[in-house]
Amino acid sequence: MPRGKASKGKCAYCDTEIAKNSVGRHLAACVIRQTMIQQAERKKGQSETLYHLRVQDAASSEFWLDLEMRGSKTLKDLDSYLRRIWLECCGHLSQFSIGGWGGEEIPQSRRLDQVFKVGRELTHIYDFGTESVTLIKAAGARKGKPTTARPIALLARNLMPECKCIQCKQPAAWLCQECLIEDNVWGTLCDKHASKHPHDNYGEPIRLVNSPRLGLCGYTGPAEPPY
């Protein structure tokens, strides 16, 4: 997907629109987030290391997620989350590594607290044919009780990048796969022109969704948080 303006996102707790580079500061001040942390600390159970992960598409920095993940959970849990929110199309293989292609592969059975320390970055590759490459960096960590029983909590996420119709330059909502595959053109279309645009070989246009895998292999979405 073409690059646009500086990326912005939305806090998963209070829905405030925030700049990508200010997510950490916002979360530290977010009343709803801090209240949830305080409530979690009053519950029974053991504290553990909770990692703040910045997840970013390697090809386009417009697509990013901020996650908090329990250190006791595994890379398999993280792989499952990425597949459901961003990647899954045809059940392709995937791997984590240090150093990307050709780097040291890390088994998905490894716990997060065995792999990450603040500042370390891992590469996740989904599909070794039409690959999606994701960079995952431990932006921070805290000791405490998780705010959810799930392995991962979504902290913030990029807003859908703006796309304009290739016919009229109005906001687009659809992608023509024929333009993309046959002509190597990011063929985004508004509602009006999507209904009139010729698509002889690849079916009707697919709806734009908030995922860097859109237009690759058989991916069509829905690109929604799994929980």
VEXDREN-2710 file (C-alpha; in Angstrom, 1 decimal):
% VEXDREN-2710
k/r/px/py/pz
1/MET/0.0/0.0/0.0
2/PRO/1.4/3.4/-0.9
3/ARG/2.8/5.6/1.9
4/GLY/0.7/8.6/3.1
5/LYS/0.9/11.2/5.8
6/ALA/2.6/10.5/9.2
7/SER/0.8/7.6/10.7
8/LYS/-1.7/8.1/13.5
9/GLY/-3.5/5.5/15.6
10/LYS/-6.2/5.1/18.2
11/CYS/-5.9/4.1/21.9
12/ALA/-7.7/0.8/22.5
13/TYR/-8.9/2.1/25.9
14/CYS/-10.2/5.6/25.4
15/ASP/-10.4/5.8/21.6
16/THR/-8.3/9.0/21.6
17/GLU/-6.5/9.6/18.3
18/ILE/-2.7/9.6/18.9
19/ALA/0.5/10.0/16.9
20/LYS/2.5/6.8/16.4
21/ASN/5.5/8.2/18.3
22/SER/3.4/9.3/21.3
23/VAL/1.7/6.0/22.1
24/GLY/3.9/5.3/25.2
25/ARG/3.3/8.8/26.7
26/HIS/-0.5/8.5/26.1
27/LEU/-0.8/5.1/27.7
28/ALA/1.0/6.3/30.8
29/ALA/-1.6/9.1/31.1
30/CYS/-4.7/7.3/29.9
31/VAL/-7.1/7.2/32.8
32/ILE/-9.0/4.2/31.6
33/ARG/-5.8/2.2/31.1
34/GLN/-4.3/3.2/34.4
35/THR/-7.6/2.3/36.2
36/MET/-7.5/-1.1/34.7
37/ILE/-3.9/-1.7/35.8
38/GLN/-4.9/-0.6/39.4
39/GLN/-7.9/-3.0/39.4
40/ALA/-5.7/-5.8/38.2
41/GLU/-3.2/-5.3/40.9
42/ARG/-6.0/-5.8/43.6
43/LYS/-6.8/-9.2/42.2
44/LYS/-5.4/-12.5/43.4
45/GLY/-2.6/-14.1/41.4
46/GLN/1.1/-13.6/40.8
47/SER/2.8/-10.7/39.1
48/GLU/4.9/-11.3/36.0
49/THR/6.8/-9.4/33.4
50/LEU/4.5/-7.8/30.9
51/TYR/6.1/-6.7/27.6
52/HIS/5.0/-3.7/25.6
53/LEU/5.5/-4.8/22.0
54/ARG/5.6/-2.5/19.0
55/VAL/4.6/-4.6/16.0
56/GLN/5.2/-3.0/12.6
57/ASP/5.0/-4.1/9.0
58/ALA/8.5/-4.2/7.5
59/ALA/7.4/-2.9/4.1
60/SER/5.1/0.0/5.3
61/SER/5.5/1.7/8.7
62/GLU/1.9/3.0/8.3
63/PHE/0.7/-0.4/9.7
64/TRP/1.5/-0.9/13.3
65/LEU/0.1/-2.4/16.5
66/ASP/1.1/-1.8/20.2
67/LEU/0.5/-4.9/22.3
68/GLU/1.0/-5.8/25.9
69/MET/1.9/-9.5/26.2
70/ARG/2.4/-11.7/29.2
71/GLY/5.9/-13.0/29.6
72/SER/4.7/-16.4/30.5
73/LYS/3.0/-16.9/27.1
74/THR/4.7/-18.3/24.0
75/LEU/5.6/-17.0/20.6
76/LYS/2.9/-19.4/19.3
77/ASP/0.3/-17.2/21.1
78/LEU/1.8/-14.2/19.4
79/ASP/1.8/-15.9/16.0
80/SER/-1.9/-16.8/16.4
81/TYR/-2.8/-13.2/17.3
82/LEU/-0.9/-11.8/14.3
83/ARG/-2.5/-14.3/12.0
84/ARG/-6.0/-13.4/13.2
85/ILE/-5.6/-9.6/13.2
86/TRP/-3.4/-9.2/10.2
87/LEU/-2.3/-12.2/8.1
88/GLU/-4.2/-15.4/7.9
89/CYS/-5.4/-16.3/4.4
90/CYS/-4.5/-19.8/3.5
91/GLY/-2.9/-21.5/6.5
92/HIS/0.7/-20.7/5.4
93/LEU/3.8/-21.6/7.5
94/SER/5.4/-18.9/9.6
95/GLN/8.5/-18.4/11.7
96/PHE/10.1/-16.0/14.2
97/SER/13.8/-15.2/13.9
98/ILE/16.5/-12.8/14.9
99/GLY/17.9/-11.1/11.8
100/GLY/15.1/-11.8/9.3
101/TRP/15.6/-14.1/6.3
102/GLY/18.6/-16.4/7.1
103/GLY/18.7/-15.3/10.7
104/GLU/18.5/-17.5/13.8
105/GLU/15.0/-19.1/13.9
106/ILE/13.4/-19.2/17.3
107/PRO/11.0/-22.0/18.1
108/GLN/7.4/-20.9/18.7
109/SER/7.3/-22.9/21.9
110/ARG/9.6/-20.4/23.6
111/ARG/8.1/-18.2/26.3
112/LEU/8.2/-14.5/25.6
113/ASP/10.3/-13.8/28.7
114/GLN/12.9/-16.3/27.4
115/VAL/13.2/-14.4/24.2
116/PHE/12.7/-10.7/24.7
117/LYS/14.4/-8.0/26.6
118/VAL/13.7/-4.3/26.2
119/GLY/15.1/-3.1/22.9
120/ARG/15.3/-6.5/21.2
121/GLU/13.7/-6.9/17.9
122/LEU/12.4/-10.1/16.3
123/THR/11.2/-10.8/12.7
124/HIS/8.0/-12.7/12.0
125/ILE/7.5/-14.1/8.5
126/TYR/4.2/-15.4/7.3
127/ASP/4.1/-17.3/4.0
128/PHE/7.4/-18.1/2.4
129/GLY/6.0/-17.6/-1.1
130/THR/4.2/-14.2/-1.0
131/GLU/5.7/-13.3/2.3
132/SER/4.5/-10.8/4.9
133/VAL/7.3/-9.6/7.1
134/THR/6.6/-8.1/10.5
135/LEU/9.1/-6.5/12.9
136/ILE/8.4/-6.9/16.6
137/LYS/10.3/-4.8/19.2
138/ALA/10.1/-4.9/22.9
139/ALA/9.5/-1.2/23.5
140/GLY/9.2/-1.6/27.3
141/ALA/8.2/-3.9/30.1
142/ARG/6.6/-3.7/33.5
143/LYS/6.2/-6.0/36.4
144/GLY/2.6/-6.5/37.5
145/LYS/-0.6/-8.4/37.0
146/PRO/-2.1/-8.6/33.5
147/THR/-5.3/-6.6/32.8
148/THR/-6.8/-9.6/31.0
149/ALA/-6.8/-13.3/31.2
150/ARG/-5.9/-13.4/27.5
151/PRO/-2.2/-13.7/26.5
152/ILE/-2.3/-10.3/24.8
153/ALA/-4.0/-7.0/25.2
154/LEU/-4.3/-4.5/22.3
155/LEU/-3.0/-1.1/23.5
156/ALA/-3.2/0.9/20.3
157/ARG/-3.4/0.5/16.5
158/ASN/-2.9/2.5/13.4
159/LEU/-5.8/4.2/11.7
160/MET/-6.6/2.9/8.3
161/PRO/-4.3/4.7/5.9
162/GLU/-6.0/7.0/3.5
163/CYS/-6.4/5.9/-0.1
164/LYS/-7.8/7.8/-3.0
165/CYS/-9.8/6.5/-6.0
166/ILE/-7.6/6.2/-9.1
167/GLN/-10.5/7.6/-11.2
168/CYS/-11.7/10.6/-9.3
169/LYS/-9.3/11.1/-6.3
170/GLN/-12.1/10.8/-3.8
171/PRO/-11.7/8.5/-0.7
172/ALA/-11.4/4.9/-1.8
173/ALA/-13.0/1.8/-0.2
174/TRP/-12.1/-0.9/-2.6
175/LEU/-9.1/-2.5/-4.3
176/CYS/-9.1/-3.9/-7.8
177/GLN/-6.9/-7.0/-7.8
178/GLU/-6.7/-7.1/-11.6
179/CYS/-5.0/-3.6/-11.5
180/LEU/-2.6/-4.8/-8.8
181/ILE/-1.7/-8.2/-10.4
182/GLU/-1.8/-7.4/-14.1
183/ASP/-0.7/-3.8/-14.2
184/ASN/1.2/-3.4/-10.9
185/VAL/-1.1/-0.5/-10.0
186/TRP/-2.5/0.0/-6.5
187/GLY/-6.0/0.2/-8.0
188/THR/-8.1/1.7/-5.2
189/LEU/-11.6/2.8/-6.1
190/CYS/-14.5/4.7/-4.5
191/ASP/-18.0/3.1/-4.3
192/LYS/-19.1/4.7/-7.6
193/HIS/-16.1/3.7/-9.7
194/ALA/-15.8/0.2/-8.1
195/SER/-19.3/-0.6/-9.6
196/LYS/-18.2/0.5/-13.1
197/HIS/-14.5/-0.6/-13.2
198/PRO/-13.8/-3.5/-15.5
199/HIS/-12.6/-6.6/-13.7
200/ASP/-12.4/-9.5/-16.2
201/ASN/-10.0/-12.0/-14.6
202/TYR/-9.9/-11.6/-10.8
203/GLY/-13.4/-11.1/-9.7
204/GLU/-15.0/-8.0/-8.2
205/PRO/-12.9/-5.5/-6.1
206/ILE/-12.2/-6.4/-2.5
207/ARG/-12.9/-4.0/0.4
208/LEU/-10.0/-2.1/1.9
209/VAL/-9.2/-3.4/5.3
210/ASN/-6.6/-2.3/7.9
211/SER/-3.9/-4.9/7.2
212/PRO/-0.6/-4.8/5.4
213/ARG/-1.4/-8.2/3.8
214/LEU/-4.3/-6.7/1.7
215/GLY/-3.8/-7.7/-1.9
216/LEU/-1.4/-10.5/-1.2
217/CYS/-2.2/-14.2/-1.9
218/GLY/-5.9/-14.8/-0.9
219/TYR/-6.1/-12.2/1.9
220/THR/-9.3/-10.2/2.2
221/GLY/-9.6/-9.5/5.9
222/PRO/-11.5/-9.0/8.1
223/ALA/-8.4/-7.5/10.0
224/GLU/-10.2/-7.2/13.3
225/PRO/-8.7/-7.8/16.8
226/PRO/-9.4/-11.5/17.7
227/TYR/-10.4/-10.4/21.2
END
